[in-house]
């Protein structure tokens, strides 16, 4: 499962080039979560999760507060949560999660992105069954032994535990996300290197250099779309 951590690192590194885009996506996600429940993260688990993710991307407090205040202010702007599934070069698999206020526009843009970059849209369920929804929580300053001990004390049986690049990463069931975080916090951890619920491929594929270049362009185009929040795939892009 370690490859997924590398994919997240790549996204964090890319943030330096796309800060405004990343922050805008978080602003929308925070607004939607706050709008659909209480604007208090202690009373709204969806909002609490988004805010935990936002911290790992250093989203400014002002952006978070503005999104929550917009939800409190009774804005009538609504967004639909959509998932698109498709195939890239050589049958590679891609999942695209979006938040949109214009379903037709988003569907058209996602379809065009696939079509112009060696891929094609699939029907619902054509790809997602090959991925597992997984909570990923990573910290620095803890050894595998430390983390294993605190998980045992919290009576948490997780999927996997690995250490990479001085980061210890826990892969757990999605509904264990907050419990794992709380177990870390009980030991004094205040910052997380990664805190995501992601879609991890059950198997990965390697592409030829030509196909990989086209695939990476496809992913870049999808992630640049305003309505797209997350893109998941099963391609091993290497180190």
C-alpha positions in Angstrom: 0.0 0.0 0.0 3.0 2.3 0.3 2.7 3.5 -3.3 -0.5 5.4 -2.3 1.6 7.5 0.1 3.9 8.3 -2.7 0.9 9.5 -4.8 -0.2 11.8 -2.0 3.3 13.1 -1.6 3.3 14.0 -5.3 0.0 15.9 -4.8 1.5 17.8 -1.8 4.6 18.7 -3.8 2.4 19.9 -6.7 0.5 22.1 -4.3 3.3 24.6 -4.3 2.6 25.2 -8.0 -1.2 25.1 -7.6 -1.9 26.7 -4.2 -4.9 28.8 -5.3 -6.5 25.8 -7.1 -6.0 23.5 -4.1 -7.4 26.0 -1.6 -10.4 26.7 -3.8 -11.2 23.0 -3.9 -11.0 22.8 -0.1 -13.1 25.9 0.2 -15.9 24.3 -1.8 -15.6 21.0 0.1 -15.7 22.7 3.5 -18.7 24.8 2.4 -20.6 21.7 1.3 -19.8 19.8 4.5 -20.9 22.7 6.7 -24.0 23.3 4.6 -25.2 19.7 4.8 -24.9 19.5 8.6 -24.0 21.7 11.6 -21.2 24.2 10.9 -19.5 23.0 14.0 -16.9 20.2 13.4 -17.5 18.7 16.8 -21.1 18.1 15.7 -20.5 17.3 12.1 -18.2 14.4 11.3 -18.0 15.2 7.6 -16.8 18.7 8.3 -14.4 17.5 10.9 -12.8 15.1 8.4 -12.5 17.8 5.7 -10.8 20.2 8.2 -8.4 17.5 9.3 -7.4 17.0 5.6 -7.1 20.7 5.1 -4.6 21.0 8.0 -2.3 18.6 6.2 -2.3 20.9 3.1 -1.8 24.0 5.3 -5.0 25.6 4.1 -5.2 29.1 5.6 -7.5 29.7 8.4 -9.1 32.6 6.5 -10.3 30.3 3.7 -11.7 27.8 6.2 -13.6 30.5 8.1 -14.9 32.1 5.0 -16.3 28.8 3.7 -18.0 28.0 7.1 -19.4 31.6 7.4 -20.8 31.3 3.8 -22.7 28.1 5.0 -23.9 29.8 8.1 -25.1 32.8 6.2 -27.7 30.7 4.4 -26.2 30.8 0.9 -28.5 28.9 -1.5 -25.7 27.7 -3.6 -25.8 23.9 -3.9 -23.4 21.3 -5.2 -23.9 17.7 -6.2 -21.4 15.0 -5.4 -20.6 13.0 -8.5 -18.3 10.1 -9.2 -17.1 9.3 -12.8 -15.2 6.2 -13.7 -13.1 5.6 -16.8 -10.2 4.1 -18.5 -6.9 5.7 -19.6 -4.2 4.4 -22.0 -3.7 0.6 -22.1 -6.8 0.0 -19.9 -5.6 1.9 -16.9 -8.3 2.8 -14.4 -9.3 6.2 -13.1 -11.9 7.4 -10.6 -12.9 11.1 -10.6 -14.8 12.6 -7.7 -16.4 16.0 -8.2 -18.6 18.7 -6.5 -20.5 20.7 -9.0 -23.3 23.2 -9.4 -23.7 22.3 -13.1 -23.9 18.5 -13.7 -24.0 18.8 -17.5 -20.9 21.1 -17.6 -18.9 18.8 -15.4 -19.9 15.6 -17.2 -18.9 17.2 -20.5 -15.6 18.4 -19.2 -14.6 15.1 -17.7 -15.7 13.2 -20.8 -13.6 15.6 -23.0 -10.6 15.1 -20.7 -10.7 11.4 -21.2 -11.4 11.5 -24.9 -8.6 13.9 -25.7 -6.0 12.0 -23.7 -6.2 8.4 -24.8 -9.1 7.4 -22.5 -12.8 6.9 -22.3 -15.6 7.2 -19.8 -17.0 4.0 -18.3 -20.3 3.3 -16.7 -20.9 3.5 -13.0 -19.2 0.6 -11.2 -16.9 -0.3 -14.1 -13.8 0.7 -12.2 -14.6 1.3 -8.5 -14.8 -2.4 -7.7 -11.1 -2.6 -8.3 -10.4 -0.1 -5.5 -10.7 -0.2 -1.7 -11.8 2.9 0.2 -9.2 3.3 2.9 -8.3 5.7 5.7 -4.6 6.8 5.6 -3.1 8.5 8.6 0.6 9.3 8.7 2.8 10.9 11.4 6.5 11.7 11.9 8.4 11.0 15.1 6.8 7.6 15.8 8.4 4.2 15.1 6.4 1.3 13.8 6.7 -0.2 17.3 5.3 3.0 18.9 2.3 3.1 16.6 1.6 -0.6 16.9 1.6 -0.3 20.7 -0.8 2.7 20.7 -3.1 0.9 18.3 -3.2 -2.1 20.5 -3.9 0.0 23.5 -6.8 1.6 21.6 -8.0 -1.8 20.6 -7.7 -0.9 16.9 -7.1 -3.7 14.4 -6.1 -1.9 11.2 -5.3 -3.0 7.6 -1.6 -2.2 7.4 1.2 -0.3 9.1 4.3 0.8 7.2 7.2 3.2 7.6 8.4 5.3 4.6 10.7 8.3 4.5 10.5 8.8 8.3 6.7 8.8 8.2 4.8 6.0 9.9 1.6 5.3 8.0 -1.6 3.5 9.2 -4.0 2.1 6.6 -7.4 1.5 8.2 -11.0 1.0 7.5 -12.8 4.3 6.6 -14.9 4.2 9.8 -11.7 4.0 11.9 -10.4 7.3 10.7 -11.3 9.4 13.7 -10.5 6.6 16.2 -6.9 6.2 14.8 -6.4 10.0 14.9 -7.7 10.2 18.4 -5.3 7.4 19.5 -2.4 9.4 18.1 -3.6 12.6 19.8 -3.7 10.8 23.1 0.0 10.4 22.8 0.6 14.1 22.1 0.5 14.1 18.3 -0.9 17.4 17.1 0.1 17.4 13.4 -0.4 14.7 10.8 1.6 14.4 7.6 -1.3 12.8 5.9 -5.0 12.3 6.9 -7.1 11.1 4.0 -9.8 8.7 3.1 -8.7 7.5 -0.3 -9.4 4.9 -3.0 -6.5 2.5 -3.2 -6.2 0.2 -6.2 -6.2 -3.5 -5.4 -3.5 -4.0 -8.1 -1.3 -1.5 -10.0 -0.3 -1.5 -13.6 2.9 -0.2 -15.3 2.7 1.6 -18.6 5.1 2.1 -21.5 6.9 5.5 -21.4 4.6 6.8 -24.2 1.4 5.6 -22.5 2.6 7.0 -19.1 3.3 10.4 -20.6 -0.2 10.5 -22.0 -1.7 9.1 -18.8 0.0 11.8 -16.7 -1.4 14.4 -19.0 -4.9 13.0 -18.6 -4.5 13.1 -14.8 -3.2 16.7 -15.0 -6.2 17.8 -17.1 -8.7 16.1 -14.8 -7.2 17.6 -11.7 -7.2 21.1 -13.3 -10.9 21.0 -13.8 -12.7 23.4 -11.4 -15.3 20.9 -10.3 -13.0 17.9 -9.7 -12.0 17.3 -6.1 -10.1 14.0 -6.2 -8.6 11.8 -8.9 -7.6 8.2 -8.1 -5.9 5.7 -10.4 -4.2 2.3 -10.5 -1.0 3.3 -12.4 2.4 2.9 -10.9 4.1 6.2 -11.8 7.4 5.2 -10.2 9.4 7.1 -7.6 
